[in-house]
Amino acid sequence: MDVTNLFIERRLELYSQPGFFAAIGPNSIPINPYSLGVEGIGPYINAVIVMNFVAILSSRVRSMVRDDDGRFQLQRWTRALALLLALGQAYGWTVLGQNVGALPGAMDWSSRLLTCLALTGGTAVMILIAGALDEYGLGFGYGAWILYGLGYLASEMHRLAGYLSTAPSIEALYLPLLLWAIFTIGVTAAAVAVLLAVRRLKIERKTLELRLMTPGVARPPEIASSLMFFPVIVANYNVQNNAAQWFVANWGLLGPSPWLDVAYGVIEGGFILTFAVFIAQIDHWMLPVTPEARRQAPRLALLGGGFLVLATVGVPVAAHLVMRSLGTIISVSGFDVVLVTALVLIVVRAIEGHRAAAPLGATPFGIP
């Protein structure tokens, strides 16, 4: 293939500069530069969540969930949707690459299509690996989520290694690293306690266990973050507009504008709580549970959603303020910690042969 000097220079220019794109590009994971798996398993995760909501509106889809053949067909539709989402995300990647100078400003349709297909192919490979992990490995139906969690874990470890490598001295990192460990271990311990917490109900002389985390740990934060990021996507298509540039630079949980940071945290926390209750209601509506158990779902979801708000919004802000006071910021992502902890618990309990009446993810789609 004929690779021009301009193309190489622009790629080097992209990855040598700090900024938003470098943080989400292939160099955000050290073993993944120039890989086809840039988009990873993310589009498939989004497709699973979307199909979960499709089941709400379609009685036919709900009936498919209840038998093996129906679940197999639903899985095929989910994978097809994942490839479409990956293709759309790849198109957005090319537009973003053009905006930051990574790709030529004038790309013909064939060059753009080739790039999009290459990125989509990477996601297709990840879907196949997730399926193989479920069938031949230790996926237990959570193969895609395990790969998703591993991606988060790799990114966190890479960022931590970056902080360690750029520290002015080992002594200067002792206290920040200790505090980072305290925050991380604290969130992990709290996650284990909340994920294993149950509410026992006596119904017709039988004991029914309902998990505190009835909405799961992935769906409320994932949907909330997608909604919070949507305005940035729109603003990125108006890079010449000064107001749009200001919005992109300031919109975030830990941005330069304190008042906007507070607004962001309040809105995101509200979304997480709302979707936690909404999702728990949906799951208990789809599953065959008693009316008394269904009435408990909103209360449990509110408690579980409150923990997710604390881990996703509260912990990162608290860690950031504490680390900044020491002059060294080592980020802590509570959502990553909770998601990885949930997946570890799922796998360990499955290896032990545990088959709870109320699994960690109550949804029939197997979402943790």
C-alpha positions in Angstrom: 0.0 0.0 0.0 1.3 3.4 -0.9 1.5 5.5 2.4 2.4 9.1 1.8 4.7 11.1 4.1 1.8 13.5 4.8 -0.3 10.6 6.2 2.5 9.4 8.5 3.3 13.0 9.7 -0.4 13.6 10.5 -0.6 10.4 12.5 2.5 11.2 14.4 1.2 14.7 14.9 -2.1 13.4 16.3 -0.6 11.0 18.8 2.2 13.3 20.0 -0.2 16.0 21.1 -2.3 16.0 24.3 -6.0 16.4 24.0 -9.4 14.6 23.9 -8.7 12.4 20.9 -5.3 11.1 22.2 -7.1 10.0 25.3 -9.6 7.8 23.5 -7.5 6.7 20.5 -5.5 3.5 20.1 -2.5 4.9 22.1 -4.7 5.1 25.2 -3.9 1.4 25.6 -0.2 0.6 25.2 -0.7 -2.8 23.5 -3.2 -1.5 21.0 -1.4 1.1 18.7 -2.6 0.9 15.1 -4.9 -2.0 15.9 -8.1 -2.8 14.1 -9.7 -3.1 17.5 -9.8 0.7 18.1 -13.5 0.7 18.8 -13.4 -2.5 20.8 -16.4 -4.2 22.1 -18.2 -1.0 23.0 -20.7 -1.0 20.0 -21.8 -4.5 20.9 -22.4 -3.4 24.5 -24.5 -0.5 23.3 -26.4 -2.9 21.0 -27.2 -5.2 23.9 -28.6 -2.2 25.9 -30.6 -1.0 23.0 -32.1 -4.4 22.4 -33.0 -4.6 26.1 -35.1 -1.5 25.6 -36.6 -2.8 22.3 -38.0 -5.7 24.3 -40.0 -3.2 26.4 -41.9 -2.0 23.3 -42.3 -5.4 21.5 -44.2 -8.3 22.9 -42.6 -10.5 20.2 -39.1 -9.7 21.4 -40.2 -10.4 25.0 -41.5 -13.8 23.9 -38.2 -14.5 22.1 -36.3 -14.1 25.4 -38.1 -17.0 27.0 -36.8 -19.8 24.8 -33.4 -20.9 23.4 -34.2 -20.5 19.7 -35.6 -17.0 20.4 -32.6 -15.9 22.4 -30.3 -17.2 19.5 -32.3 -15.1 17.0 -32.2 -12.1 19.3 -28.4 -12.5 19.6 -28.1 -12.4 15.8 -30.1 -9.2 15.6 -28.1 -7.7 18.4 -24.8 -8.5 16.6 -26.1 -7.0 13.4 -27.1 -3.8 15.2 -23.6 -3.8 16.8 -22.0 -3.7 13.4 -24.2 -0.9 12.3 -23.4 1.1 15.4 -19.7 0.4 14.9 -19.9 1.6 11.3 -21.6 4.8 12.5 -19.0 5.3 15.2 -16.2 4.7 12.7 -17.7 7.4 10.5 -17.6 9.8 13.5 -14.0 8.7 14.1 -13.0 9.8 10.6 -14.7 13.1 11.0 -13.0 13.7 14.4 -9.7 12.6 12.8 -10.1 15.2 10.1 -11.0 17.9 12.6 -7.7 17.3 14.6 -5.6 16.8 11.5 -5.1 13.1 11.7 -6.7 12.4 8.4 -6.7 14.5 5.2 -9.3 17.2 5.1 -10.6 16.0 1.7 -11.3 12.3 1.8 -13.2 10.6 -1.1 -15.9 8.2 -0.3 -13.8 5.1 -1.0 -11.0 6.1 1.5 -13.6 6.9 4.2 -15.4 3.7 3.6 -12.2 1.7 3.7 -11.3 3.2 7.1 -14.8 2.7 8.5 -14.9 -1.0 7.4 -11.4 -1.6 8.9 -12.6 -0.2 12.3 -15.9 -2.1 12.1 -14.0 -5.3 11.4 -12.1 -4.9 14.6 -15.4 -4.8 16.5 -16.6 -7.9 14.6 -13.4 -9.7 15.8 -14.1 -8.7 19.4 -17.7 -10.0 19.1 -16.4 -13.4 17.9 -13.8 -13.5 20.7 -16.6 -12.7 23.3 -18.7 -15.6 21.8 -15.8 -18.0 22.0 -15.1 -17.0 25.6 -18.7 -17.8 26.5 -18.7 -21.1 24.6 -15.2 -22.5 25.4 -13.9 -20.4 28.2 -15.0 -18.7 31.5 -17.4 -16.2 30.1 -20.6 -17.8 31.5 -22.7 -15.6 29.2 -20.8 -12.4 30.1 -17.9 -12.7 27.6 -18.6 -9.3 26.0 -18.8 -7.6 29.4 -15.6 -9.2 30.6 -13.8 -7.9 27.5 -15.4 -4.5 28.2 -14.2 -4.5 31.8 -10.7 -5.6 30.8 -10.5 -2.7 28.4 -11.5 -0.3 31.2 -8.9 -1.9 33.5 -6.1 -1.7 30.9 -6.9 2.0 30.3 -6.8 2.7 34.1 -3.5 0.9 34.5 -2.0 2.7 31.5 -3.0 6.1 32.9 -1.6 5.1 36.3 1.7 4.0 34.7 1.8 7.4 32.9 1.5 9.2 36.2 4.3 7.1 37.7 6.6 7.6 34.8 6.3 11.4 34.8 6.6 11.9 38.6 9.4 14.3 39.6 10.6 11.9 42.3 9.5 8.7 44.0 9.0 10.6 47.3 6.6 13.0 45.6 4.3 10.0 44.7 4.2 8.2 48.0 1.2 10.1 49.5 -0.8 10.5 46.3 -0.3 6.8 45.4 -1.4 5.8 48.9 -4.5 8.0 48.7 -5.3 6.6 45.2 -5.0 3.0 46.7 -7.3 4.0 49.6 -9.9 5.4 47.2 -9.7 2.3 44.9 -9.8 -0.2 47.7 -12.7 1.6 49.4 -14.8 1.6 46.3 -14.0 -2.0 45.7 -15.0 -3.0 49.2 -18.2 -1.0 49.0 -19.0 -2.5 45.6 -18.7 -6.0 47.0 -20.9 -5.2 49.9 -23.6 -3.6 47.8 -23.5 -6.2 45.0 -24.0 -9.0 47.5 -26.6 -7.2 49.6 -30.1 -8.8 49.3 -33.6 -8.0 50.5 -35.4 -11.1 51.7 -39.2 -11.3 51.3 -41.5 -13.8 52.9 -44.1 -14.6 50.2 -46.5 -17.5 50.7 -44.2 -19.2 53.2 -41.3 -18.9 50.7 -38.3 -16.7 50.9 -37.5 -14.6 47.9 -34.2 -12.8 47.5 -34.0 -9.5 45.7 -30.7 -7.9 45.0 -30.0 -4.4 46.1 -28.5 -3.6 42.7 -31.7 -4.6 40.8 -30.8 -2.3 37.8 -27.3 -3.7 37.5 -24.1 -1.7 37.5 -23.6 -1.0 33.8 -26.9 0.3 32.2 -27.7 3.4 34.3 -24.2 4.9 34.1 -23.7 3.9 30.5 -27.0 5.5 29.4 -26.4 8.6 31.5 -22.9 9.1 30.1 -24.2 8.7 26.5 -26.8 11.4 27.1 -24.2 13.7 28.7 -21.7 13.2 25.8 -24.3 13.8 23.1 -24.0 17.6 23.2 -20.3 17.3 22.8 -20.8 15.2 19.6 -23.1 17.9 18.2 -20.6 20.7 19.2 -17.8 18.8 17.5 -19.5 19.2 14.2 -19.4 23.0 14.7 -15.7 23.4 15.4 -15.7 26.9 13.8 -18.2 28.2 16.3 -16.6 29.9 19.4 -19.5 29.0 21.6 -19.3 25.3 20.6 -15.5 25.3 21.2 -16.0 26.8 24.7 -18.7 24.2 25.5 -16.5 21.3 24.5 -13.6 22.7 26.6 -15.7 23.2 29.7 -18.4 20.5 29.6 -17.4 17.8 32.0 -17.3 16.6 35.6 -13.8 18.0 36.2 -13.6 20.9 33.8 -12.2 24.4 34.3 -15.5 26.0 35.2 -16.7 25.1 38.8 -20.3 26.1 38.2 -20.5 24.0 35.1 -18.9 21.1 36.8 -21.6 21.2 39.5 -24.3 21.4 36.9 -22.8 18.5 35.1 -22.5 16.4 38.2 -26.1 17.1 39.3 -27.5 16.3 35.8 -25.5 13.1 35.5 -26.5 12.0 39.0 -30.1 12.7 38.2 -29.9 10.6 35.0 -28.3 7.7 36.8 -31.0 7.6 39.5 -33.8 8.0 37.0 -32.6 5.2 34.8 -31.8 3.0 37.7 -35.4 3.1 38.8 -36.7 2.9 35.3 -34.6 -0.1 34.4 -35.4 -2.0 37.6 -39.1 -1.5 36.8 -38.6 -2.8 33.3 -36.7 -5.9 34.4 -39.3 -6.9 37.0 -42.1 -6.2 34.5 -40.5 -8.6 32.0 -39.6 -11.3 34.5 -42.2 -13.5 36.2 -42.2 -12.1 39.7 -44.9 -11.5 42.3 -46.7 -8.1 42.7 -45.1 -7.7 46.1 -41.6 -8.2 44.7 -42.4 -5.8 41.9 -43.3 -3.1 44.4 -39.9 -3.5 46.1 -38.0 -2.8 42.9 -38.2 1.1 42.9 -36.9 1.3 46.5 -34.1 -1.1 45.9 -33.2 0.6 42.6 -33.2 4.0 44.3 -30.6 2.7 46.9 -28.6 1.0 44.2 -28.7 4.0 42.0 -27.6 6.2 44.9 -24.5 4.0 45.3 -23.8 4.3 41.5 -24.1 8.1 41.8 -21.6 8.1 44.7 -19.2 5.8 42.8 -19.5 7.4 39.4 -19.8 11.1 40.4 -18.8 11.5 44.0 -15.7 9.4 44.2 -13.9 10.9 41.1 -14.6 14.5 42.3 -13.5 13.7 45.9 -10.3 12.0 44.6 -9.6 14.8 42.2 -9.9 17.5 44.9 -7.7 15.5 47.4 -5.0 14.7 44.8 -4.9 18.3 43.5 -4.3 19.6 47.0 -1.1 17.5 47.0 0.0 18.8 43.6 -0.3 15.4 41.8 -3.6 14.3 40.3 -4.1 10.5 39.9 -7.6 9.9 38.6 -9.9 7.3 40.1 -12.9 6.0 38.1 -15.4 4.6 40.4 -17.5 3.2 37.5 -14.6 1.2 36.2 -13.9 -0.2 39.7 -17.5 -1.2 40.3 -17.9 -2.8 36.8 -14.7 -4.9 37.1 -15.7 -5.9 40.7 -19.1 -7.0 39.5 -17.6 -9.1 36.7 -15.1 -10.8 39.0 -17.9 -11.7 41.4 -20.0 -13.1 38.6 -17.2 -15.3 37.3 -16.1 -16.5 40.7 -19.6 -17.4 41.8 -20.3 -19.1 38.5 -17.1 -21.2 38.9 -18.3 -22.2 42.3 -21.5 -23.4 40.8 -23.6 -20.7 42.4 -27.0 -20.3 40.7 -28.8 -17.6 42.7 -32.5 -17.0 42.3 -31.7 -13.3 42.0 -28.5 -13.0 40.0 -26.3 -9.9 40.0 -28.0 -8.8 36.8 -31.7 -9.5 36.9 -32.2 -8.7 33.3 -33.0 -11.7 31.0 -30.4 -10.2 28.6 -27.6 -11.0 31.0 -26.5 -7.4 31.6 -24.5 -7.1 34.8 
